[in-house]
């Protein structure tokens, strides 16, 4: 069983077909540290309470003719934890994704049921998603003043609120490998903007497939090699990241991410006890990215030793 799973994960690294961009879900370079952001099945599998924050500025310096900064910016905070009484874990996230004059705010809450399969664990997660879309219609400068879409928008600000769902499976062998499969925006909701006539926000269902391994180098256990892959699709296009990281003494790491027809990412990071801090810089490989992209990741986890807490309150008179 373990050999089959390892072979399946390894096969993800050689998938090289049907790649494009233009998907609605935000993009991250630190995908190997952001399982909770894409897969609700991961909630609580770390046997700890974990919080992760990611701030990304893509194509820094990209502006329109009016001098407005229109490059994508994404901010994400996720929190998850193990709840033994629920036989699983709970998790949630808050995300803001800005693209030009369009902003999406997303709040997600979910539960993951855990099932032990030998030494490995499987998380089966379901998540509720509350999405607010906001459009600064007055800032658009149409080439054609008679464009009916922009005419319907008018000059006021437009927004809408929608509800959706996410589902995910996450299987991991701690310290060895993991594989995850998930889908977001399952309901593919569509809703008209307020204060705008016949202008709709249509969300598409997205699919995510991730896998990774870690193993020490022969003869030098201080070095760990951690390859991983992250594949994202909206049914019309597919995008994948291939990652390779080297960790020294479980303290310092560096690596590369190759995003086909988009960017080459450079990653560095350091661990202080239970705190991990990472930085990445994406070098654009496409004509769209006139300048690079910056991303900062902060992750903190702490374990609750419930047995020790109970022992600390024992009274010797009742032993």
N, C-alpha and C positions, 0 to 999 in steps of 0.2 A: 504493500500500500504506500509506504513512504517513498519507495523508489519511483513509483508511478507518479506521485505528486511532484517530486523533484523534477522528473522529466517533463511534466506538463508546464511547470514554471519556467524551466529552461527554454522550452519551445516559444515562450512569449518574446524572448529576446531576438528571435529571427523573423518576426512578423514584419513584412515590409511591403504593404500594399495599400492603395486607396487612401491617400493622405490629403487633407485639405484643412482649411480654417473657416472662420465665420460662425463658430458655435456660440451659444448663448451663455453657457456656464463659464465662470471666470477661470483664468489660467494661472497655475502656480508652478514654480520650479522645485520647491521643497515638497513634492508629492510624497516622498518616502517618510516624511514626518507629519503628514496631513491626512492620515487614513480617515479620521473622524469627519473631515470636511467633505468627503465624497462617498463614504460608505457607513450607514448607520449600524451595520452589523458589527463594527469594531468597538462600539461603546462598551467600556468596562473590561475588555480583554487584557488590559495591562495589569489587572489586579491592583489598581491604584486609582487615585483621583488625579487627573491630568488636565492641564490647561495649556492651550497652544494659541499663539497669536502670530499672524502673518500680515505684513504690510508690503504691498507690491506697487511699484511705479513703473509702468511699461512705456517704452519709447520716450524717455525723458527729453523734454524740450520740444516735443511735437506741438505746434500751434496752428491755428487757422489764420486767415488773412487779416482778421481783426485783432490778432495778438492774444486771443483766448487760448488757454492751455486745454487741449482736447485729448491728450493722451490718456489711455486707460489707467485707472487707479483702483486698487482692490484692498480692502481691509477685512480681516477675518479673525474671529475669536471662537474657539471651540472648547468645550468642557465636557468631560465624561468621567464616570466612576463606576466601580463594581458595587452591586447591591446583592449580597448573598441571599437575603430573604426573598428576593424576586427571581432567584436563579438566573441572574444576568446582570445587565448594567444599563444605566441611563446616560443620555448625552444630549447636548444641545449646541447650537452655534448662532452667532450673530454675524452677518456679512453685509458689507456695502460695496457695490461695484459701480464705479463711475466711468462712463464712456462718453466723452464730449459733454453734451448737454442732457444726457440721459443717465438716470441713477436708479439702481435696483437695491432695495433694502430687504434682507431676507432673515427671518427668525425661524429656527428649526428646533423641534423637541422630539425625542424619540426614545425607544426602548429596544434592547437587544437581548434575546434569549440565548443562553450559553448551554452548549452540550459538549461534554467531554468525549472524545473519540480516541481511546488509547492515551498516549501522552500529549496529543494535540487537542485543540479546542475549536469549536465552530460557533460563531455568533450569527444569529438570524435577527436582523433589525428592521424596524418600521419607524418612520419618522414623519411627523406633520410639519408642513412648511407654510409659513405665512409670508407672502410676497407683496411688497409695495413698490410700484413703479412710478417714477417721477420724471416729467419731461419739461424742460425750460423752453417752451415753444417760441417765446419771444426772441431768443438769441439766434434762431436760424436765419440765414441770409440766402434766400432762394435765387438760383440763376434765372429761373422763369417765374416772374411775379404772379402768373396765372396758374401755377401748379396747384391742382385741386386739393392735394393732400395737405400742403402747407396752408392753403387758404382755410381749410376746415379746422386746422389747429388754432389759427388766430394768433394773437400776441400774448395770451395769458399762459399761466402755468397749468399743466395737466397732470393728473395722477390717477391711479387706480389701485385697488387692493384685491388680492386673490389668495385662495387656499389651494395647496397641492400636497402630494405625498411622495416619499422616497422609500426605497426598499433595498436591502443589501445582505449579502452573505460574506462572511470573512472567516477564513480557515487559517490557523497558524500553529506551527510547531515552534514554541519559544526558543530563541537562540539559533534556529536553523533556517526556517523559511516561512513564507506566508503567501496566500493567494486570495484575492477579493474580487467579487462581482457585485455590481450594484446598478441601480437605475434611479434617476432623479426626475422630478416633474412628470410623474407617471400619468397624471390626469390630463396633461397637455391643455391647461386652461387657456381661455381666450376671453378678453374683456375690453370693452370700450373705455377710452380715457374720459375722465370727467372734464367738463368744459371744452370738449372737442367732439366734433360731429364725424361719425364714421371713421374714426381713427382707433385702431385696436392694437393691443399687445397680445401677441400669440406666442405662447411658450411651447417649445418642442421637448419631447422626452429625450433624455440623455442616458447613455450607457457607459459604464466604467469597468475596466478590467485591469487589475494590478497584480503584480507578483514580485517577490524578491527573495534573496538568499543571503546568508552570511556564514563565512567560514574563515578560520585562521589560516595563515600561510604556513606551509610545511616548514618546520625547523625554526620558525620565528613566531611564536604565539602572541607577541605584542602587537602584531599587525593583523587586522581583520579586513577582509575584502567583502563588500556589500553591493553586489549588482542588483538592479531592480528595473522594472518596466512599468509604464503607466499608459494605458490606452483609453482614449475618450472618443465617443461617437454620438452624433445626434440622429443617426439613421441615414443621413445624406452625405456626411463626410466623416472621416476618421483622422485622428491625430494621435501620435504616440511619442512618448519620451523614453529614451534609453539612458539609464543612469549607471554610473560606476563610481563607488566611493571607497576610500581607504581610511580606516580608523586606526590610530596609533594609541595603544595603552588605554583604550576606552575613554580617552580624554580629548583628542584632537582629530579632526577629520578634514578631508579635502576630496574633491571629486569633479566629475564632468557629467553634464546632461546634454544629450543630442536630441533636439526636437526637429523632426524632418521638415525641410523647406521653411524653417522659421528661425531657429536660433541655436547657438551653442552656449550652454550655461556653465559657469565656473562656480563651484561651491566650496566654502570653507566654514569651519565651525569649531566650537570648543564646548566641553562639558565641565561644569563646576558642581560637584556633588549631584544633586537632582535637577539642576538647571542646565538646559542646553540652549546655546545661542548660535544661529547660523546666518550666513549672508551669501547671496548669490548675485552674480552679474551675468546677464544674458547678452551675448554678442549677436546682433541680428544677421541672419543669412538671407532674408528676403528684402525686396525693394521697399516694403511698407515701413519697416523699422529703420528710420533715419538715424536713430541713436539707440543706445543700449537700454536695458531694463534692470532696475535694482529691486531686490527683495530681501527682507529681514524676517527671520523666524525665531521665536522665543517659545520654549517648551519647558514646563515645570510639572513634575510628578512627585507625589508623596504617597507612601503606603500607610494604611491604618492597621496597626497590629492590634486587632480586637482582643486577642487572647491576652496580650500583655496588659491592655487597659483593664480587663476584668480582674486580673491578678493583683493589680496595684490597689484595688479597693477591698481586698479581703481583710477581714478582721480575725486575728488569731483566736479569739474567744469562740468562734464558730467553726473552727477547723475540726 
